[in-house]
Amino acid sequence: MITYAVRCLLALTASLALSLVTTAATAQTFSREQDIPDLRLGQRVMVDDGSCPAGQIKEVLGSQMTTSGVLRTRKCIQRLGTKKR
């Protein structure tokens, strides 16, 4: 028999895990790279500025910490879903 405290702890852990998964799955999309605020280490942001081929979108990643801040790397990736305006 599971006690009430254990049930509450399990429910809290499950809801925290679910919120972390859904938060990580959503990516911000900007129309210009200049509009991106401070990029954190490991953060991925999509930029729809038309610089990538059709069906792809630019991904900007905070890839490495340097003395001057977070280094950004850019690459074109497959666009998922329909284009939102």
PyMOL commands that set and color helices and strands:
alter all, ss='L'
color gray80, all
select helices_A, chain A and resi 4-25+33-35
alter helices_A, ss='H'
color red, helices_A
select strands_A, chain A and resi 28-30+44-47+56-66+69-78
alter strands_A, ss='S'
color yellow, strands_A
deselect
rebuild
show_as cartoon
